[in-house]
Amino acid sequence: PGGGAVEMAVSRALRDRAKSISGTGQWPYKAVSRALEVIPRTLIQNCGANTIRTLTALRAKHSAIDGVQSGDSSDNTTWGVNAESGELVDMTEFGIWEPLSVKLQTYKTAIETAILLLRIDDIVSGTKKSTDDEVNKPKSAEPTEESMRE
């Protein structure tokens, strides 16, 4: 399904997984969960709807487990944003689908880019540390060229 439904479903699953992990291990799950919510948020903003209210309603819809909280018996993971009106709709009934191969490639590229940026950051901060260490390092008594000739 389209309309940000997949992103919200994956976001909810990652948030639930983060709750089961203690300490700093949950941070990556929470960060990716927040990042995935950018897609439905952008759809809501582009159609002119109230972003906070609509995104909160979409989160609540996805958090309702098998219709227990919302009173219906449908699968709530397929609910997304109608990009024309800004209303929440069931994307399977609305007939909006996204190709799985495109979605998988998008996630793969995003994760690879994040890893690359982290590597570059480690290299830059590692380079900076080593130059700082060399500057602050006390100079040992090394022989000069003239003393070596004698």
C-alpha positions, 0 to 999 in steps of 0.5 A: 500500500502507498500513502505512507502506510508501509512507512508507518507500519515499519515505524510502529514495528521499530518503536515496539522493538525499541521498547524491548531493548534497554539502554543505548541499543534502542536508539538506532531503532527509535531514530529510524522509526522517526525517520520513516515518519517523514514520508507520511508527514511530507504527504500531509504537508503537501496536501495542506492538511493539519500535519500534527493532527493527521500524523497523530491520528495515523499513528493511533490508527496504526497502533490499534491492534487488529481493530481492538482500539478503533472498533473495526476488524480490518488490518490497520497497517494499510492505512495511509494518507490520501495525498489529494485531500489529506484524509486517512484512508485504507490504501488497499480499498483506495487502490494505491499500491507501491512496488516492493522492489522500489521500496526495498531499493530505497531503504537499502540506499538510505541505510548505505548512505547513512553508513557511509556518512558515519564512516566519513565522520569517523575518518574525519574525527580520527584524523583530527584526533591524530593531528591534535595528539601530534601537536600536544605530544611532547617532543622527545630528544631526537638527533638533528642532522648536524649531530648525526654528521659528527 
